[in-house]
Amino acid sequence: MGRRSGNPQGRRARALTDKTDREKRTATRLVEAGRRKEWTGPVVNPPVWRASTHLYPDTKALRSGPARNEDGRFFYGRRGGPTQWALADALTELEAGAAGTVLYPSGVAAIAGALLAVLDPGDVLLVTDNAYDPTRSMATGLLKRLGVETRFFDPLDIDGFAGRFCDRTKAVMLENPGSLTMDVCDAPALAEIARRHGATSIIDNTWATALGFPALENGIDISVMSLTKHVGGHSDLLMGSASAGERWYRELRRTAQELGQVVSPDDAALALRSLRTMGLRLKASTAGAVAVADWLQSRPEVAQVLCPPLPGAPGHDLWQSQFKGGCGLFSFVLATQDASARAALIDALDLFGIGFSWGGFESLAIPFDAGTMRTDSPWPPESWPGGATLGIRLSIGLEDPEDLIADLERGFAAMERA
Ligand SMILES: *Cc1c(COP(=O)(O)O)cnc(C)c1O
């Protein structure tokens, strides 16, 4: 856990540099973020502080330890040490408007941490109908058991959304673009409506990160990410984060401490190392995704390409006006309704691995059937021809897009034979 002004020494340094920090460009901030002298010492990266016990000089200091529950203060391993503080601090610096960031052992844990920090029994939660599946299950499972009532909403129907609020509506859970179907919603408008109704807005910002969509600057109260994806970037760690302004940061932190959430310093060091190249990786994988998506669009086997950064794709105009960047994750829908043909395509791929998660340096492909998931908004939309529903989600890595296209071409040939 780390706040901008967390520790007394850091606070003084921060006051002097705050203005210039804000003016720095993103690439520069990615290099410098979280690298405070008191955490790095004379080396470039903060060392891995493996520790459960933190030692006190005497019993007097021990007695005052628990009372001084501040960021950047040694206490006990569950509140982290300099390696975790450096990562949290770096993420806070990258999220304009954040007072602090809480780290969680996975993205799902971060979503749970944010929802549990905001909701009480009897509250109503509005969840976007295209939410990540574990978010749905959390709402209809754990949160229901705790007395929270969830209503799903169509994220593209702003008027319908405004009509969903009642006096018990406490929070709104957004995700943009939506998982699998990649629909882009007007998140600033939805957050503004939530605020007018006194509800707290939370966004799962894993796809865009703060680089592509500065969520708090866009009026959202809490920005959640699965760091497993772009921040980790190498398919070798699981972690999550939630960043917020002062009020919600306090609540997130308290709830995370009560739940005993902590991340390992080894994983925090890996995430920090990877964070330095996140901007470059996102640029390269976005360009790769657009190249592959553009090619897919020309194929007769493809009914619809769902890639917001691709000109002409659904949601592109909104993406263009509200996002500052994208990533390598997108979907497409096959013209065929034959699931075994789709399986033949995916199984024939050589460069694309078959597996969950995404955002690594290597490309992945998985099938999905979005028609069966939603409860409030039919998918595919009625305006699409043919009613095709067999989807494939691709996570484009750092390979040469021409090789990925050749691989997909092989896949289509195998599908043809099947
Ligand atoms: C993967 C993912 C998560 C969960 O992340 P984990 O770190 O795997 O728990 C949450 N939201 C979205 C949109 C994801 O794709």
The ligand as an SDF file (V2000), in Angstrom:
LIG
                    3D

 15 15  0  0  0  0  0  0  0  0999 V2000
   -8.2190  -11.3190  -15.8340 C   0  0  0  0  0  0  0  0  0  0  0  0
   -9.1930  -10.2900  -15.4620 C   0  0  0  0  0  0  0  0  0  0  0  0
   -9.4930  -10.0440  -14.1270 C   0  0  0  0  0  0  0  0  0  0  0  0
   -8.9940  -10.9050  -13.0040 C   0  0  0  0  0  0  0  0  0  0  0  0
   -7.6480  -10.9030  -12.8810 O   0  0  0  0  0  0  0  0  0  0  0  0
   -6.8410  -12.0290  -12.0820 P   0  0  0  0  0  0  0  0  0  0  0  0
   -5.5900  -11.3160  -11.7610 O   0  0  0  0  0  0  0  0  0  0  0  0
   -6.6860  -13.1710  -13.0220 O   0  0  0  0  0  0  0  0  0  0  0  0
   -7.6430  -12.3840  -10.8700 O   0  0  0  0  0  0  0  0  0  0  0  0
  -10.3640   -9.0130  -13.8430 C   0  0  0  0  0  0  0  0  0  0  0  0
  -10.9050   -8.2700  -14.8110 N   0  0  0  0  0  0  0  0  0  0  0  0
  -10.6470   -8.4810  -16.1210 C   0  0  0  0  0  0  0  0  0  0  0  0
  -11.2820   -7.6180  -17.1270 C   0  0  0  0  0  0  0  0  0  0  0  0
   -9.7960   -9.5140  -16.4800 C   0  0  0  0  0  0  0  0  0  0  0  0
   -9.5870   -9.7600  -17.7660 O   0  0  0  0  0  0  0  0  0  0  0  0
  1  2  1  0
  2  3  1  0
  2 14  2  0
  3  4  1  0
  3 10  2  0
  4  5  1  0
  5  6  1  0
  6  7  2  0
  6  8  1  0
  6  9  1  0
 10 11  1  0
 11 12  2  0
 12 13  1  0
 12 14  1  0
 14 15  1  0
M  END
$$$$
